[in-house]
Amino acid sequence: MAKIFLLLLLILWLQQHSAECKTLNAICVIIEPIQILNEYCQMGDLIIGAFTTQYNCVFETSSFNESFKMKPLCDLVLKLKNYQHVLTMAFAVKEINENSQILSNVTLGFYIYDTYSSARMTYYNTLKLLSTWKRTIPNYICEEAKKMMALVGGLDSSTSFYMATLTGLHKIPQIAYSVFAPVMNASKFLPFLYRIMPSDAVQYSGIVQLLLHFHWTWVGIIATDNDDGERFVQTLTPLLAHHGICPAIIAKIPTLSHYLNYYELLMHTSPESMLLTSSEVNVFVLHANHRTITCIKWLIYMYDLLEGNKTKSVNKIWIMTAHWDFSSDILQKSFDMMFFHGALSFAIHSKELLGFTHFLQGLHPHSDNNDKFIPIFWQQAFGCSLSGDNGKECTGEEKLGHLPGVLFEMSMTSQSYRIYNAVYLLAYALHEIYKPKPETRAVFNRCHLTFLNLKPWQIHPFLRSITFNNSAGDIVSFNENGELTAGYDILNWVIFPNQSFARVRVGKMDPQDKELIIKTDTITWHSSFNQVQPLSLCNDNCHQGYRRRKKEGKPFCCYDCVPCEDGKISDQMDTDDCFQCPEDQYPNKNKDQCLPKRINFLSFTEPLGVTLIFLTLMLSVITVWVLWIFTIHRNTPIVKANNQDLTYYLLISLLLCFHSSFLFIGKPQTLTCYLRQTTFSIIFSVAISCILAKTVTVVLAFMATKPGSKLKKWVGKRLANFILLGCSLIQAGICFLWLWIFPPFLNFDFHALAEEIVVECKEGSDIMFYCVLGYLSFLAIVSFTVAYFAKKLPDIFNEAKFITFSMLVFCSVWFSFIPSYLSTKGKYMVAVEVFSILASSAGLLGCIFFPKCCIILFQPILNSKDLLIRRK
């Protein structure tokens, strides 16, 4: 309650003084840089500097009404730091006049006028500059001593434009040191206005790059509710959206006078205060002219005063435009400025000037230098009275260096540095005019540009092309748009509890390529962030392996994080979409990295390949063993029965079938791709043809024994050989046609398996491949059918029933092969085919030859001619 009562008293006091000012016909808004000023106590913006060629410096001040008189020492609310602008101009003029190399035999003088932050006063004082001494009659000047050559000003864009509308009619050069927003078609409408400012596009680009550098995508924008603020918002907002940054809050702050008229809103915490203390936004981009900054201070002060909470309102990161000059007025002298600790601001590149600090140290309120501003400044700054009438008396020994930095700085500010350069620009332009060189002498002779008849418009050609190095070593010149060719510095503001501060240069914005260079490790963040880079996001980042999905009804900076789809990855934070890995790579488990794919083929060294090789060798040995047994017992009836030669052909073809599986194991090559299927199919067709020939031989032999049979001539080796060669040649012809028209080829399949590259032999033509298998199946079915009907023939050595079972095994293996082959991929597809070759070949070997081997080895009594005769 006590805080609220004090706040009410403060507001009523402000309203009372505001009303007094209005009755005095003066513009008096408490938060403006200059408040109640008269002809004796005037100081502040340094809006108009009128340069004349005279020998004595004249400080002229103006009141709002010449007929109105106030007491010399009135109660003022001043922005003391702006007094440095006046001192900078005096310092620059002093340096120029002491340097005979710039303007020899010419002394530079100036006038200081104030605008009271009022359009009416701006126009009034501008008219006074265009008039004769103490008579406001525009374009009527009867004395040469007050002959204005150029102007420097003002503190904001609107003030400079007000002046330019009048001075432009007289073609008087005006150098604006704080006009950040360029004028549309400035060369056409304001051809005599020069901005000693870099291009504003560089600053906007720097703000965007700064936010992107720290990944701040959820920010607030604060600007004054006027034309400048509206232009700032309208320019910055599309740039932010284009680069994926969302303005979470756009606040247009009115001047404090608005709140004084509606202080009830303050008592219930204004909406702007709530916006500034929002916990959702950690970063605010501030259009940091003095009106906006002053109002921000008051809003935060009143919020803290009412709520008693000094933590929520300070944990923000402020990004200030180059308007900002860290300062406070007298009413804000006791404000806690720590909420600006860690702020980042753009500042037009500047350097410290030698001698300026010494110049400030030599100031004294009793010095006789025609400076009528210094007594007022001294009393306000040190809270004393030079006359001793009111309380503490000023001794004159007070030190400017003891003042807090928010009130006055001993080092030159960025704004003062621009004023300094503006004065030197005009001085060097006059230097070029008066410089006694042949080309300049011709101009003198033609135009008679003497001290007395030089016209302001004649300075423009020299001003546009002037380039010089100031005493700090910086190059100063204008570009084709009348803008300063300079970049921006990025400053980090470190605030100390005693209201002092330090500027730390942490980066810069190059004016040529508009590239931001910043040293993140040198930045001091606000203490509430524990020296950890703050985050300002609508929601948490999407980590690698996830992508963003927009939330319905929310800005594009608000999103959900969803995992990447199968086969895709995201290797960066906050990606809008996942992407496929290259063909030879695959996503890892976390879907945040691509790993190289392994080569997939049936290797000799892997367990599966070793197993198949072992089976192949084992079956080959068994086949050789069977062939050896049949060779040794070649004269026995069981070997001679059913065509002995076909038996040998069958065993050799089965041995080759087993060995053909080696073509399928190991890394495929072009030659092996040609030989794989064709070799296997031809050898298998020979084996099946042998079985078919044996079966047909048994049937014909039985039928030929019947009385009167005409089939005796077909019984013998000729028919068997014909069947063997004929059936084998048909398969060989199919394979030859296959190799000729659609040959198999080596292929790398990147997509069959997610983590492997399948090295395979493509058949070239699936139709031809299945034709080969179909022909083998046809031979097997015919052999099975013939053997089935011949299995009960009365022959002791009849092997038809063995052939029946062998064909049944063969057909079962290959009919199950097709679905298994089509359902597998990579090396397992090859393994299925190798296993089918081995299984079907082993079935033929076992079903046909195992019973005979048992008789030959274990029951030799059954392998005798006597048994055959006895049976008959």
LUMPAZA-330752 format. One line per 10 residues: their letters; for each residue x, y, z of C-alpha. Coordinates in pm, whole numbers, plus 50000, padded with zeros to 5 digits. Example, Ala and Ser with C-alpha at 12.3 -4.5 7.8 and 13.67 -1.06 7.14 Angstrom:
residues 2
AS	51230 49550 50780; 51367 49894 50714;
***
This chain:
residues 872
MAKIFLLLLL	50000 50000 50000; 50284 50237 50077; 50433 50182 49731; 50098 50244 49565; 50051 50562 49768; 50397 50689 49666; 50321 50609 49305; 49997 50806 49320; 50181 51105 49466; 50443 51080 49191;
ILWLQQHSAE	50180 51067 48917; 49985 51357 49065; 50310 51557 49088; 50390 51482 48727; 50041 51576 48618; 50061 51903 48812; 50391 51996 48653; 50263 51888 48314; 49967 52118 48358; 50193 52406 48463;
CKTLNAICVI	50398 52361 48151; 50090 52368 47935; 49976 52694 48096; 50315 52838 48013; 50252 52754 47647; 50551 52516 47644; 50573 52159 47524; 50643 51965 47839; 50633 51585 47821; 50817 51439 48115;
IEPIQILNEY	50999 51164 47931; 51119 51379 47644; 51488 51475 47641; 51417 51845 47694; 51137 51971 47910; 51102 52325 48051; 51361 52547 47890; 51400 52920 47849; 51655 53151 47696; 51883 53121 48001;
CQMGDLIIGA	51858 52750 48079; 51845 52565 47752; 52028 52250 47658; 51956 51909 47520; 51900 51760 47176; 52149 51970 46979; 51909 51968 46692; 52031 52261 46488; 52387 52369 46451; 52411 52670 46222;
FTTQYNCVFE	52761 52720 46085; 52875 53066 45990; 53207 53212 45888; 53261 53447 46179; 53535 53500 46424; 53353 53454 46753; 53145 53161 46875; 52791 53269 46954; 52557 53052 47160; 52204 53160 47089;
TSSFNESFKM	51908 53013 47271; 51540 53055 47211; 51229 53040 47419; 50893 52931 47296; 50765 53287 47306; 51010 53576 47283; 50781 53797 47491; 50752 53538 47767; 51013 53559 48042; 51099 53301 48306;
KPLCDLVLKL	51338 53310 48593; 51692 53211 48492; 51707 52899 48705; 51385 52711 48656; 51296 52362 48765; 51410 52140 48481; 51383 51775 48392; 51689 51724 48174; 51861 51444 47994; 52207 51538 48106;
KNYQHVLTMA	52393 51309 47872; 52274 51509 47570; 52489 51795 47693; 52780 51598 47552; 52638 51671 47204; 52682 52043 47267; 53030 51988 47404; 53124 51769 47108; 53029 52044 46865; 53228 52294 47067;
FAVKEINENS	53523 52054 47079; 53514 51991 46704; 53490 52362 46620; 53774 52434 46864; 53996 52174 46697; 53915 52306 46349; 53981 52666 46441; 54314 52570 46599; 54420 52376 46290; 54543 52620 46028;
QILSNVTLGF	54574 52337 45775; 54196 52307 45741; 54057 52664 45737; 54331 52919 45729; 54224 53280 45795; 53868 53158 45858; 53710 53093 46196; 53413 52861 46229; 53121 52957 46451; 52793 52793 46543;
YIYDTYSSAR	52453 52840 46701; 52275 52590 46926; 51897 52566 46905; 51658 52327 47073; 51330 52186 46947; 51167 52092 47276; 51079 51767 47089; 50804 51966 46925; 50723 52010 46559; 50606 52365 46629;
MTYYNTLKLL	50933 52461 46799; 51136 52289 46527; 50972 52496 46256; 50996 52810 46471; 51369 52779 46537; 51439 52680 46177; 51263 52998 46064; 51478 53195 46309; 51789 53058 46144; 51659 53174 45811;
STWKRTIPNY	51579 53520 45949; 51771 53822 46066; 51888 53863 46423; 51599 53844 46675; 51340 53901 46401; 51159 53602 46261; 51125 53716 45902; 51222 53426 45672; 51474 53503 45397; 51547 53847 45540;
ICEEAKKMMA	51901 53866 45678; 52062 54205 45693; 52383 54118 45877; 52663 53910 45738; 52764 53781 46081; 52464 53551 46094; 52490 53387 45760; 52401 53020 45784; 52601 52783 45562; 52476 52442 45684;
LVGGLDSSTS	52290 52259 45960; 52355 51959 46178; 52053 51778 46323; 51844 51630 46458; 51810 51374 46731; 51533 51181 46556; 51399 51137 46205; 51088 51349 46238; 51282 51649 46366; 51530 51628 46079;
FYMATLTGLH	51253 51603 45821; 51072 51904 45970; 51388 52107 45927; 51457 51974 45579; 51120 52088 45447; 51220 52448 45520; 51594 52451 45465; 51558 52252 45144; 51374 52546 44990; 51689 52750 45041;
KIPQIAYSVF	51921 52464 44927; 52098 52468 45261; 52295 52147 45333; 52168 51955 45633; 52365 51670 45791; 52136 51453 46002; 52322 51250 46261; 52030 51038 46384; 51803 50971 46086; 51799 50595 46066;
APVMNASKFL	51508 50548 45831; 51591 50647 45473; 51349 50867 45287; 51173 50730 44981; 51318 50902 44674; 51540 51111 44902; 51749 51241 44612; 51432 51379 44455; 51241 51518 44753; 51526 51600 44995;
PFLYRIMPSD	51833 51647 44775; 52015 51858 45034; 51974 51615 45326; 52279 51407 45414; 52265 51124 45663; 52585 51070 45855; 52452 50723 45910; 52519 50394 45733; 52248 50234 45526; 51964 50119 45747;
AVQYSGIVQL	51937 49799 45543; 52269 49692 45695; 52124 49726 46045; 51808 49531 45960; 52016 49256 45806; 52236 49254 46116; 51935 49213 46347; 51815 48913 46147; 52162 48757 46137; 52209 48815 46509;
LLHFHWTWVG	51882 48633 46588; 51971 48349 46354; 52320 48322 46503; 52175 48251 46847; 51878 48055 46708; 51628 48298 46860; 51309 48242 46661; 51044 48355 46912; 51099 48726 46977; 50916 49040 47072;
IIATDNDDGE	50926 49369 46883; 50880 49699 47064; 50855 50033 46891; 50711 50374 46958; 50357 50432 46840; 50449 50683 46569; 50559 50689 46205; 50917 50584 46286; 50801 50291 46496; 50548 50185 46235;
RFVQTLTPLL	50813 50196 45963; 51045 49988 46183; 50781 49721 46242; 50668 49712 45880; 51027 49671 45757; 51153 49421 46014; 50854 49186 46035; 50871 49052 45675; 51247 49005 45709; 51202 48798 46022;
AHHGICPAII	50929 48586 45866; 51141 48528 45555; 51419 48384 45771; 51195 48168 45989; 51167 48401 46291; 50827 48467 46448; 50735 48797 46615; 50556 48660 46920; 50476 49010 47046; 50454 49338 46858;
AKIPTLSHYL	50406 49620 47109; 50369 49983 47009; 50452 50194 47311; 50290 50539 47344; 50472 50822 47517; 50451 50848 47893; 50219 51148 47867; 49954 50904 47749; 49985 50713 48072; 49977 51027 48282;
NYYELLMHTS	49636 51103 48140; 49521 50745 48198; 49706 50651 48512; 49420 50423 48617; 49556 50177 48360; 49890 50180 48536; 49726 50097 48865; 49589 49780 48709; 49918 49700 48532; 49916 49811 48172;
PESMLLTSSE	49904 49555 47890; 50245 49671 47771; 50393 49587 48110; 50244 49241 48091; 50395 49195 47747; 50740 49296 47867; 50724 49053 48156; 50593 48763 47949; 50774 48443 48035; 50722 48307 47684;
VNVFVLHANH	50960 48552 47520; 51320 48597 47633; 51440 48825 47353; 51304 49167 47261; 51408 49370 46958; 51374 49732 47058; 51343 50032 46829; 51561 50215 47074; 51495 50582 47023; 51490 50788 47339;
RTITCIKWLI	51109 50796 47366; 51080 50417 47353; 51364 50360 47597; 51228 50612 47845; 50884 50460 47836; 51025 50108 47877; 51205 50223 48191; 50888 50368 48335; 50680 50064 48251; 50923 49825 48418;
YMYDLLEGNK	50968 50057 48715; 50594 50088 48771; 50537 49716 48722; 50800 49635 48983; 50662 49902 49213; 50310 49769 49191; 50382 49398 49183; 50681 49395 49414; 50848 49148 49176; 51189 49242 49050;
TKSVNKIWIM	51281 48910 48896; 51034 48846 48617; 51076 49186 48461; 51450 49171 48417; 51535 48831 48275; 51521 48944 47913; 51771 48993 47637; 51734 49334 47475; 51853 49389 47119; 51876 49762 47064;
TAHWDFSSDI	51895 49951 46740; 52167 50209 46688; 51942 50488 46816; 52023 50388 47171; 52246 50592 47393; 52248 50445 47742; 52124 50734 47949; 51864 50846 48198; 51710 51175 48295; 51695 51322 48644;
LQKSFDMMFF	51362 51160 48732; 51505 50820 48639; 51831 50875 48825; 51734 50632 49100; 51593 50365 48867; 51754 50025 48880; 51906 49981 48535; 52023 49623 48588; 51747 49491 48363; 51961 49621 48071;
HGALSFAIHS	52256 49413 48190; 52369 49187 47907; 52183 49381 47638; 52314 49378 47282; 52298 49691 47073; 52398 49805 46731; 52614 50114 46723; 52755 50302 46430; 53125 50235 46422; 53313 50487 46634;
KELLGFTHFL	53649 50532 46800; 53777 50721 47100; 53908 51067 47016; 54230 51186 47171; 54188 51501 47371; 53813 51481 47420; 53831 51347 47774; 54089 51614 47862; 53855 51873 47711; 53572 51756 47937;
QGLHPHSDNN	53795 51757 48242; 53867 52123 48183; 53501 52225 48211; 53407 52446 48501; 53077 52617 48585; 53249 52951 48648; 53459 52953 48331; 53396 53246 48099; 53332 53074 47768; 52983 53201 47676;
DKFIPIFWQQ	52842 52858 47762; 52508 52932 47924; 52425 52561 47933; 52692 52453 48178; 52547 52616 48494; 52216 52442 48439; 52388 52116 48363; 52615 52143 48666; 52331 52203 48908; 52120 51920 48766;
AFGCSLSGDN	52406 51673 48748; 52544 51727 49098; 52220 51824 49274; 52354 52154 49403; 52302 52526 49354; 52561 52766 49216; 52388 53057 49391; 52361 52873 49721; 51994 52964 49752; 51852 52616 49757;
GKECTGEEKL	52024 52373 49990; 52362 52233 49889; 52599 52482 49725; 52812 52384 49425; 53181 52422 49494; 53285 52406 49130; 53535 52134 49220; 53292 51853 49138; 53430 51602 48887; 53238 51498 48579;
GHLPGVLFEM	53411 51163 48596; 53232 51089 48924; 52889 51099 48760; 52718 50768 48680; 52752 50664 48319; 52375 50676 48269; 52386 51052 48332; 52713 51152 48171; 53009 50978 48009; 53365 51099 47981;
SMTSQSYRIY	53419 50898 47662; 53253 51011 47341; 52924 50839 47264; 52825 50713 46921; 52591 51006 46864; 52856 51256 46966; 53104 51084 46734; 52864 51141 46443; 52826 51507 46537; 53203 51536 46546;
NAVYLLAYAL	53231 51388 46197; 52947 51607 46069; 53129 51924 46175; 53449 51803 46010; 53262 51716 45690; 53146 52074 45659; 53488 52206 45753; 53661 51998 45487; 53402 52100 45230; 53485 52465 45306;
HEIYKPKPET	53852 52369 45297; 53810 52239 44942; 53635 52560 44844; 53900 52792 44987; 54201 52573 44911; 54433 52776 44687; 54496 52533 44401; 54462 52600 44028; 54125 52433 43975; 53979 52596 44288;
RAVFNRCHLT	54120 52935 44189; 53928 52914 43864; 53608 52866 44061; 53696 53166 44276; 53751 53380 43975; 53433 53266 43806; 53191 53264 44098; 53370 53501 44335; 53334 53257 44625; 53472 53484 44889;
FLNLKPWQIH	53410 53490 45257; 53119 53730 45216; 52932 53602 44909; 52954 53223 44944; 52609 53068 44905; 52499 52751 45089; 52402 52566 44771; 52757 52610 44640; 52883 52373 44913; 52694 52071 44777;
PFLRSITFNN	52932 51966 44497; 53218 51960 44744; 53014 51793 45019; 52904 51503 44799; 53256 51410 44698; 53441 51480 45020; 53650 51202 45177; 53883 51246 45472; 54042 51068 45766; 53936 51203 46103;
SAGDIVSFNE	54168 51226 46400; 54070 50873 46511; 54182 50728 46178; 53836 50650 46035; 53755 50730 45674; 53451 50956 45645; 53262 50992 45318; 52914 50971 45167; 52787 50716 44916; 52565 50791 44617;
NGELTAGYDI	52256 50794 44844; 52399 51056 45077; 52465 50794 45348; 52780 50739 45551; 52999 50458 45420; 53052 50283 45752; 52943 49969 45930; 52793 49886 46267; 52954 49760 46585; 52778 49506 46808;
LNWVIFPNQS	52805 49617 47171; 52741 49415 47484; 52636 49630 47778; 52767 49530 48119; 52585 49719 48396; 52725 49749 48746; 52521 49805 49065; 52657 50160 49103; 52491 50264 48772; 52822 50256 48588;
FARVRVGKMD	52858 50038 48282; 53102 49909 48025; 53061 49879 47650; 53217 49560 47518; 53257 49537 47144; 53164 49176 47063; 53114 49194 46688; 53062 49403 46382; 52845 49426 46072; 53042 49469 45753;
PQDKELIIKT	52878 49733 45529; 52999 49579 45203; 52887 49216 45214; 52645 49266 45507; 52805 48981 45700; 52778 48959 46077; 53095 48874 46269; 53046 48808 46639; 53247 48655 46922; 52994 48467 47132;
DTITWHSSFN	53239 48372 47407; 53300 48739 47496; 52932 48817 47562; 52812 48869 47917; 52453 48754 47956; 52208 48869 48219; 52277 48711 48557; 51940 48531 48554; 52069 48310 48269; 52375 48195 48470;
QVQPLSLCND	52606 48292 48184; 52442 48033 47958; 52323 48145 47617; 51949 48213 47653; 51686 48038 47446; 51391 48211 47290; 51173 47954 47117; 50803 47885 47094; 50882 47529 47199; 51188 47312 47249;
NCHQGYRRRK	51417 47235 46960; 51357 46927 46752; 51667 46717 46794; 51844 46526 46524; 51639 46235 46404; 51317 46437 46429; 51141 46685 46204; 50907 46973 46271; 50535 46946 46216; 50332 47266 46228;
KEGKPFCCYD	50077 47313 46501; 49737 47403 46374; 49635 47758 46455; 49984 47857 46575; 50261 48062 46408; 50507 47868 46198; 50766 47886 46476; 50542 47666 46693; 50561 47301 46599; 50561 46944 46720;
CVPCEDGKIS	50860 46714 46686; 50793 46384 46511; 51046 46107 46434; 51176 46073 46082; 51013 45817 45860; 51186 45487 45793; 51480 45530 45562; 51516 45903 45632; 51730 46105 45870; 51773 46459 45996;
DQMDTDDCFQ	52127 46555 46095; 52045 46908 46212; 51826 47067 46474; 51482 47194 46377; 51464 47058 46025; 51135 47090 45842; 51175 46759 45666; 51389 46449 45685; 51587 46338 45383; 51697 46013 45230;
CPEDQYPNKN	52050 45891 45274; 52260 45840 44959; 52213 45509 44787; 52526 45360 44936; 52436 45463 45294; 52157 45389 45542; 52016 45561 45855; 52148 45463 46195; 51920 45365 46482; 51871 45724 46599;
KDQCLPKRIN	51804 45843 46243; 52053 46126 46278; 52343 45990 46072; 52403 45796 45752; 52627 45491 45775; 52794 45319 45480; 52607 45009 45363; 52774 44671 45382; 52823 44466 45068; 52580 44175 45063;
FLSFTEPLGV	52669 43852 44881; 52706 43487 44972; 53067 43478 45084; 53296 43178 45113; 53398 43290 45462; 53064 43346 45633; 52893 43060 45820; 52620 43012 45562; 52868 42996 45278; 53096 42761 45468;
TLIFLTLMLS	52802 42532 45541; 52700 42513 45177; 53057 42453 45068; 53086 42172 45322; 52765 42011 45192; 52882 42050 44834; 53216 41887 44902; 53060 41611 45109; 52804 41527 44840; 53074 41547 44573;
VITVWVLWIF	53286 41299 44767; 52988 41068 44804; 52919 41091 44432; 53280 41010 44349; 53267 40724 44595; 52952 40585 44430; 53111 40623 44089; 53418 40437 44216; 53202 40155 44354; 53013 40122 44026;
TIHRNTPIVK	53340 40125 43834; 53487 39848 44045; 53170 39640 44017; 53102 39727 43658; 53070 39358 43558; 52798 39280 43811; 52439 39247 43698; 52309 39532 43908; 52553 39773 43739; 52495 39639 43390;
ANNQDLTYYL	52118 39654 43425; 51932 39959 43290; 52212 40080 43065; 52549 40097 43238; 52665 40398 43035; 52365 40607 43140; 52451 40529 43501; 52799 40671 43455; 52659 40975 43271; 52411 41035 43551;
LISLLLCFHS	52676 41013 43824; 52908 41250 43638; 52626 41499 43575; 52528 41483 43945; 52889 41549 44038; 52888 41852 43808; 52557 41966 43956; 52715 41970 44299; 53014 42159 44167; 52794 42414 43985;
SFLFIGKPQT	52692 42550 44323; 53041 42703 44351; 52937 42950 44081; 52674 43089 44323; 52908 43134 44622; 53149 43428 44642; 53130 43784 44510; 52955 43783 44173; 53151 43875 43863; 53034 43930 43507;
LTCYLRQTTF	53161 43588 43394; 53001 43404 43683; 52672 43579 43607; 52686 43437 43253; 52765 43084 43375; 52549 43049 43686; 52201 42971 43560; 52302 42836 43219; 52558 42588 43351; 52325 42469 43625;
SIIFSVAISC	52031 42427 43389; 52226 42241 43117; 52389 42001 43367; 52059 41936 43537; 51891 41876 43202; 52160 41615 43126; 52092 41444 43460; 51715 41443 43409; 51763 41326 43050; 51971 41033 43176;
ILAKTVTVVL	51694 40937 43418; 51431 40971 43145; 51641 40758 42909; 51686 40491 43180; 51312 40488 43249; 51218 40464 42881; 51477 40187 42835; 51317 39981 43116; 50968 40023 42969; 51075 39938 42616;
AFMATKPGSK	51281 39642 42734; 50980 39494 42910; 50745 39561 42620; 50994 39416 42371; 50992 39078 42552; 50629 39022 42462; 50568 38789 42169; 50527 38965 41836; 50650 39304 41967; 50799 39537 41709;
LKKWVGKRLA	50984 39741 41972; 51292 39521 41978; 51463 39746 41728; 51429 40044 41967; 51588 39865 42258; 51955 39952 42296; 52199 40236 42344; 52093 40426 42033; 51757 40530 42174; 51902 40615 42513;
NFILLGCSLI	52172 40830 42358; 51915 40999 42136; 51697 41089 42434; 51999 41212 42629; 52138 41429 42350; 51803 41551 42224; 51669 41664 42562; 52003 41821 42661; 52043 42007 42332; 51697 42163 42366;
QAGICFLWLW	51797 42306 42705; 52131 42418 42562; 51948 42596 42279; 51724 42780 42526; 52030 42888 42724; 52213 43000 42410; 51912 43210 42306; 51900 43354 42659; 52267 43456 42652; 52231 43603 42307;
IFPPFLNFDF	51917 43814 42353; 51882 43882 42729; 52210 43792 42896; 52240 43799 43276; 52437 44094 43417; 52606 44209 43734; 52384 44440 43941; 52417 44647 44260; 52082 44670 44434; 52081 44961 44682;
HALAEEIVVE	51717 44933 44781; 51641 44566 44841; 51792 44574 45191; 51796 44881 45413; 52151 44845 45544; 52326 44652 45268; 52412 44678 44901; 52316 44354 44733; 52570 44245 44473; 52374 44007 44255;
CKEGSDIMFY	52342 43857 43914; 52023 43968 43747; 51876 43712 43510; 51835 43967 43235; 51502 43816 43147; 51277 43656 43405; 51085 43486 43123; 51395 43306 43000; 51487 43206 43353; 51148 43053 43416;
CVLGYLSFLA	51155 42889 43071; 51473 42707 43177; 51316 42599 43506; 50996 42506 43326; 51179 42283 43082; 51356 42108 43370; 51021 42065 43541; 50876 41924 43219; 51155 41665 43194; 51113 41575 43560;
IVSFTVAYFA	50736 41533 43529; 50772 41314 43219; 51035 41104 43393; 50818 41076 43704; 50515 40975 43499; 50697 40708 43298; 50874 40573 43606; 50549 40563 43800; 50384 40337 43543; 50699 40118 43513;
KKLPDIFNEA	50766 40069 43883; 50577 39732 43900; 50739 39569 43599; 50866 39216 43687; 51239 39280 43672; 51461 39210 43972; 51689 39498 43881; 51407 39734 43780; 51500 40082 43918; 51180 40253 43802;
KFITFSMLVF	51044 40270 44153; 51368 40438 44269; 51340 40685 43983; 50980 40754 44087; 51083 40849 44436; 51380 41050 44311; 51159 41249 44074; 50909 41304 44352; 51188 41449 44566; 51321 41653 44274;
CSVWFSFIPS	50983 41806 44189; 50905 41874 44554; 51233 42061 44596; 51192 42280 44289; 50824 42350 44336; 50900 42477 44688; 51200 42665 44549; 50996 42921 44356; 50803 43080 44651; 51111 43060 44873;
YLSTKGKYMV	51324 43222 44604; 51079 43507 44551; 51032 43577 44924; 51401 43619 45006; 51652 43890 44916; 52022 43926 44878; 52251 43640 44967; 51965 43435 45113; 51804 43421 44770; 52127 43275 44635;
AVEVFSILAS	52149 43036 44931; 51797 42910 44857; 51896 42829 44500; 52221 42659 44607; 52032 42456 44865; 51775 42356 44602; 52053 42243 44369; 52217 42040 44644; 51891 41898 44779; 51753 41794 44441;
SAGLLGCIFF	52086 41647 44332; 52123 41466 44664; 51767 41332 44623; 51853 41185 44286; 52178 41043 44418; 52023 40893 44728; 51701 40755 44583; 51860 40593 44278; 52203 40480 44396; 52174 40424 44772;
PKCCIILFQP	51974 40096 44735; 52215 39964 44474; 52519 40051 44683; 52366 39867 44976; 52322 39554 44761; 52673 39578 44617; 52841 39636 44952; 52625 39457 45204; 52419 39199 45008; 52641 39080 44724;
ILNSKDLLIR	52440 38756 44704; 52157 38954 44548; 52394 39090 44284; 52437 38758 44098; 52329 38605 43771; 52211 38287 43943; 51952 38486 44135; 51836 38645 43813; 51796 38300 43639; 51625 38151 43946;
RK	51377 38442 43949; 51302 38391 43586;
***
